[in-house]
Amino acid sequence: MKYTLSIISMCLLTIVSKAQSKYYNYNLYDGKDYLFTMSQSDDLMLNSILYIGQEINNPSITKKEEKLYSISLIIFTSLIGQAITHEAGHQSVLSELGIGSVNKPFLDKNFVAKVTGVTNETLIKLRDNFLPDYIRLHTAGLESDYAYSRKSDMYFNFSEENYKVLYPDYLMRKLGTQLYYFTSFYSSTTKIKETDTKELDLDVVGNDIYGMIRHLHRPEMEFYRYTERKDLTVEEKSYAKRIGFISLINFLNPNICKLGNYKFSKDVIGNFSVNYSLAPFGYFTEQNAYLQIRDKYKLNPYFRQYFNKSYAFFAGGITLHNFSFHKEKYLLNSTLDFWEQPKNLAFREKDKELGFGVKSEFAVRFSKGIKDTNPTAFFNVGMSYKTNGFIPEAPSLSEDFQVHLGIIISK
């Protein structure tokens, strides 16, 4: 039976491996007076790995050297790579609110990476006056993990990168993120006593998931940072299990099994992914399609479902990815998002608010390599606008306008 299904799948879907132009986006300015936004941090890490990893495609590279590259990338991502972008997600929330902090991605004596340098008084004021931002302070690390993985999927699904360059980083991040969600099922083995640590050396939130759940359900209770499973009520433990179980849909992604793009017709190839992450009022699920039309148009339409305590809200959008034209002198990236979300981003709110966001970046080539092996450079400029509401990776939960400036390298 398994053999028959395999034959049918091969007949219906032809895996396509045609390479596309490779673009590496370095976003130098994100319209903010601080470095780095969550998007900048994710892009810097991901594009740097991709750019450096291109050497592995050199025909002179041996199998032993390929294996060494994979092992090295696995170790880097596991020990520091994911921690840098995860903690940068937390820090970006504070930076957007004008709160200084310190990113410490290297594991401490308790084997914990953290963001420090914030007083209890500051966090209490944030919780009492801007609860959605305070909840997002907890969830932003996993939000960053989700956004990074989604961008990686685009490189695979739009045939802009092969698995041997990025897959070791991709797989370890997928596993690392899922292991964090699995903490929803058991008590943490890390026992950190807040009273034994200087206030400014404490992590701003402790366990992301437990802290989020406790403050969503009981935002006015006694303040402390390090929430453990024993601190949760029966209802809150049930909510934690819900998060853990639903997070398993992150494995509904062909790229995890190195299953590349499929040919749907003469002119269309594509792939899909299903994602899950946390939001300032609960969590969301997402279904993505990745379509390449005539090897020119790369489209990522998606549908998203937001959930707070008891209600669902629907969203969607579409991205035009790396559309090049006029003999590859120009490059266009554009995204449109629209959504329903609970009023005031509240955990128990039934009423909904509508919102939308739009982002467009236009790149102009200013340097072309003399040889094919030399990189081509683009100057990239863009603008984005969003209404009140939550867009993953967008810096603010309020209405926001940004200018984007950067450099794109193509090889």
C-alpha positions in Angstrom: 0.0 0.0 0.0 2.8 2.4 0.9 4.6 1.6 -2.4 1.4 2.2 -4.3 0.8 5.6 -2.7 4.4 6.6 -3.5 3.9 5.8 -7.1 0.6 7.8 -7.3 2.3 10.7 -5.6 5.1 10.7 -8.1 2.7 10.6 -10.9 0.6 13.5 -9.6 3.4 15.7 -8.3 6.7 16.2 -10.0 9.4 17.7 -7.7 11.1 20.6 -9.3 14.6 21.7 -8.4 15.2 24.5 -10.9 17.4 27.1 -9.3 16.4 30.7 -9.1 18.4 33.9 -8.6 19.5 34.3 -5.0 18.9 37.6 -3.1 20.3 38.5 0.3 18.4 41.3 2.0 20.2 43.4 4.6 17.7 45.8 6.1 19.9 48.7 7.4 17.0 51.0 8.6 13.6 50.0 9.7 12.1 53.4 10.4 13.0 53.2 14.0 15.6 54.9 16.2 17.0 51.7 17.6 18.7 48.5 16.4 17.4 45.9 15.9 13.7 45.4 15.1 12.6 41.7 15.1 12.6 41.7 11.3 16.1 43.2 11.1 17.5 40.6 13.5 15.9 37.7 11.6 17.0 39.0 8.2 20.5 39.6 9.3 20.9 36.1 10.8 19.2 34.3 8.0 20.8 36.1 5.0 24.2 35.9 6.6 23.9 32.1 6.9 22.7 31.9 3.3 25.4 34.1 1.9 28.2 32.2 3.8 26.6 28.9 3.0 26.9 29.4 -0.8 30.4 28.1 -0.6 29.1 24.7 0.0 27.7 24.7 -3.6 31.3 24.9 -5.0 31.9 21.8 -7.1 35.3 21.4 -5.5 33.7 20.9 -2.0 34.1 17.3 -0.9 31.4 15.2 0.9 33.5 15.4 4.1 33.6 19.2 3.9 29.8 19.3 3.3 29.3 17.1 6.4 31.6 19.4 8.4 29.5 22.4 7.3 26.3 20.8 8.3 27.6 19.8 11.7 29.1 23.2 12.4 25.8 24.9 11.4 23.8 22.5 13.7 26.1 23.3 16.6 26.0 27.1 15.9 22.2 27.2 15.6 21.6 25.0 18.7 24.0 26.9 21.0 23.7 30.5 19.9 22.1 31.2 16.5 18.5 30.6 17.5 19.0 32.2 21.0 20.2 35.4 19.3 17.1 35.9 17.2 14.7 34.6 19.9 16.0 37.0 22.5 16.1 39.8 20.0 12.4 39.3 19.6 11.8 40.0 23.3 14.2 42.9 23.2 12.5 44.5 20.2 9.2 44.8 22.1 11.0 46.8 24.8 12.9 48.9 22.3 9.7 49.9 20.5 8.3 51.1 23.8 11.5 53.1 24.6 12.6 50.7 27.4 16.3 49.9 27.4 17.5 46.3 27.9 20.4 43.9 27.4 20.3 40.9 25.1 22.2 38.0 26.7 21.9 35.1 24.2 24.8 33.1 25.7 23.6 30.4 28.1 24.2 31.3 31.7 24.9 28.9 34.6 21.2 27.8 34.6 21.5 27.1 30.8 19.1 30.0 30.1 19.5 32.8 27.5 17.7 36.0 28.5 17.0 39.7 28.2 17.9 41.7 31.3 18.4 45.3 32.5 14.7 46.1 33.3 13.3 46.9 36.7 10.3 45.4 38.3 8.7 48.8 38.5 9.0 49.3 34.7 7.5 45.9 34.0 4.6 46.4 36.5 3.7 49.8 34.8 3.8 48.0 31.4 1.5 45.3 32.6 -1.0 47.6 34.3 -1.2 50.1 31.5 -0.3 48.3 28.2 -1.3 44.6 28.8 -1.2 43.5 25.1 2.4 44.8 24.9 3.3 43.1 28.1 1.9 39.8 26.8 3.8 40.3 23.6 6.9 40.8 25.6 6.4 37.1 26.6 5.5 35.8 23.2 7.9 37.7 21.0 10.6 35.2 21.2 8.4 32.4 19.7 7.0 35.0 17.3 10.5 35.6 16.0 11.1 31.8 15.7 7.9 31.5 13.6 8.8 34.5 11.4 12.3 33.2 10.8 11.0 29.7 9.8 8.4 31.2 7.5 11.1 33.2 5.7 13.2 30.0 5.4 10.2 28.3 3.8 10.1 31.0 1.2 13.7 30.4 0.2 13.0 26.7 -0.2 9.5 27.0 -1.8 10.5 29.6 -4.3 13.5 27.6 -5.4 16.0 30.2 -4.2 17.9 27.9 -2.0 18.8 24.3 -1.8 18.5 22.1 1.3 22.2 21.5 1.9 22.8 25.2 2.5 20.0 26.0 5.0 18.4 22.7 6.2 20.7 22.2 9.2 19.7 25.6 10.6 16.1 25.1 9.6 15.7 21.7 11.2 17.4 22.7 14.5 15.2 25.8 14.8 12.1 23.7 14.1 13.0 21.3 16.8 14.1 24.0 19.2 10.9 25.9 18.8 8.8 22.7 19.3 10.7 21.7 22.4 9.8 25.1 23.9 6.1 24.4 23.1 6.4 21.0 24.8 7.2 22.7 28.1 3.5 23.4 28.2 3.1 19.7 29.3 5.6 19.6 32.2 7.2 21.6 35.0 10.5 23.3 34.2 13.6 21.7 35.5 15.2 25.1 35.9 14.5 26.5 39.4 15.5 30.1 39.5 14.7 32.0 42.7 14.1 35.7 41.9 15.2 36.7 45.4 18.7 35.2 44.9 19.4 37.3 41.8 19.9 41.0 41.4 16.8 42.7 39.9 18.6 44.0 36.8 20.1 40.5 36.1 16.7 38.8 36.0 15.2 37.8 32.7 12.3 40.1 31.8 9.7 37.3 31.6 11.0 33.9 32.6 9.2 31.0 30.9 7.5 32.6 27.9 4.5 30.4 27.8 3.7 30.1 31.5 4.2 33.8 32.0 1.9 34.6 29.1 -0.9 32.3 30.3 -0.8 33.5 33.9 -1.0 37.2 33.0 -3.7 36.6 30.3 -5.9 34.9 32.9 -5.0 37.0 36.0 -3.3 40.2 35.0 -4.0 41.9 38.3 -2.4 39.2 40.6 0.8 39.6 42.5 3.7 40.5 40.2 6.7 38.2 39.7 8.6 37.2 36.6 9.4 33.4 36.9 6.1 31.6 36.5 6.3 27.8 36.9 3.6 25.2 36.1 2.7 24.9 39.8 1.7 28.6 39.8 -1.0 28.0 37.3 -4.7 27.2 38.1 -6.4 24.1 36.7 -7.9 26.2 33.9 -4.6 27.7 33.0 -2.9 24.3 32.9 -5.6 23.2 30.5 -4.9 26.2 28.3 -1.2 25.3 28.4 -1.9 21.8 27.2 -4.0 23.3 24.4 -1.1 25.4 23.3 1.2 22.3 23.4 -1.1 20.1 21.3 -2.1 22.7 18.7 1.6 23.6 18.2 2.1 20.1 16.6 0.7 21.4 13.4 4.0 23.1 12.8 5.2 19.7 11.6 2.7 19.9 8.6 5.4 21.2 6.4 7.0 19.3 3.5 10.3 21.0 3.9 10.9 19.2 7.2 11.1 16.0 5.1 13.0 17.8 2.3 10.1 17.5 0.0 10.5 20.4 -2.5 8.2 22.1 -4.9 5.5 20.3 -6.9 4.5 20.8 -10.5 0.8 21.6 -10.7 0.7 22.5 -14.4 3.0 23.6 -17.2 3.4 27.1 -15.8 2.8 26.6 -12.0 4.8 24.9 -9.3 4.3 25.3 -5.6 4.3 24.1 -2.1 2.5 24.7 1.2 3.1 25.0 5.0 0.9 25.1 8.1 2.1 27.3 11.0 1.3 28.0 14.6 2.5 30.8 16.9 1.5 33.0 19.8 -0.2 36.4 19.7 -0.7 39.2 22.3 -4.2 37.9 23.1 -3.7 34.1 22.6 -2.4 32.3 19.5 -2.9 31.8 15.8 -2.9 29.1 13.1 -1.9 29.8 9.5 -2.1 28.1 6.1 0.4 29.2 3.4 0.5 28.5 -0.3 3.7 29.2 -2.3 3.2 29.5 -6.0 5.7 30.1 -8.8 4.0 31.1 -12.1 6.1 30.9 -15.3 9.3 31.1 -13.2 8.6 34.8 -12.8 5.8 35.5 -10.3 6.3 34.2 -6.8 3.2 34.5 -4.7 2.5 33.6 -1.1 -1.2 33.8 -0.2 -2.2 32.8 3.3 -5.1 32.4 5.6 -4.8 32.9 9.3 -7.1 32.2 12.3 -6.5 34.2 15.5 -7.8 32.8 18.8 -8.3 34.4 22.2 -9.8 32.7 25.2 -13.1 31.6 23.5 -13.4 33.2 20.1 -11.9 32.9 16.7 -11.0 35.8 14.3 -10.1 35.5 10.6 -7.3 37.1 8.6 -5.4 36.7 5.4 -3.0 38.3 3.0 -0.7 37.9 0.0 3.0 38.5 -0.7 4.7 39.2 -4.0 8.2 37.9 -3.5 11.4 39.1 -5.3 9.7 40.1 -8.6 12.5 41.2 -10.9 11.9 43.1 -14.2 13.5 45.2 -16.9 16.4 42.8 -17.4 16.7 42.2 -13.6 17.6 45.9 -13.0 14.7 46.3 -10.6 13.2 44.1 -7.8 9.9 44.5 -6.1 8.6 42.9 -2.8 5.1 43.7 -1.6 2.8 42.4 1.1 -0.9 43.0 1.9 -2.4 41.9 5.3 -5.9 42.2 6.5 -7.5 40.9 9.7 -10.2 40.6 12.3 -8.8 40.7 15.9 -10.4 41.1 19.3 -11.3 44.6 20.3 -8.4 46.2 22.2 -6.5 42.9 21.6 -8.3 41.5 24.7 -8.1 37.9 25.8 -11.8 37.6 26.7 -13.3 39.9 24.1 -16.0 38.7 21.6 -16.3 41.9 19.6 -13.9 42.3 16.7 -11.9 45.1 15.1 -10.9 45.2 11.5 -7.4 46.2 10.3 -5.0 46.1 7.5 -1.3 46.6 6.7 0.6 47.1 3.5 4.4 47.0 2.8 6.2 47.6 -0.4 10.0 47.6 -1.2 11.6 48.6 -4.4 15.2 47.8 -5.2 17.3 49.3 -7.9 20.5 47.7 -9.2 23.6 49.9 -8.8 26.4 47.5 -9.3 26.6 44.4 -11.5 29.4 41.9 -11.3 31.7 41.6 -14.3 31.7 37.8 -14.0 28.9 35.5 -13.0 30.7 34.7 -9.8 30.7 38.3 -8.7 27.8 39.7 -6.7 25.2 42.2 -7.9 24.1 44.9 -5.5 20.8 46.7 -5.2 19.8 49.7 -3.2 16.5 48.9 -1.5 13.9 51.5 -0.3 10.4 50.9 0.9 7.5 52.0 3.1 4.9 50.2 5.2 1.7 51.2 7.0 -0.6 49.3 9.4 -3.6 50.2 11.4 -4.0 49.3 15.1 -3.5 45.6 15.5 -1.0 42.7 15.5 1.1 41.7 12.5 3.9 39.1 13.3 7.3 40.8 13.2 5.8 44.3 12.9 7.3 46.4 15.7 4.2 48.2 17.0 0.7 47.1 18.0 -0.5 50.6 17.3 -1.0 52.4 14.0 2.4 52.7 12.5 4.2 54.0 9.4 7.8 52.9 8.6 10.4 53.7 6.0 12.8 50.9 5.1 16.3 51.3 3.7 18.8 48.6 2.9 21.1 46.7 0.5 20.3 43.6 -1.4 23.1 41.4 -2.7 22.4 38.9 -5.5 24.7 36.0 -6.6 
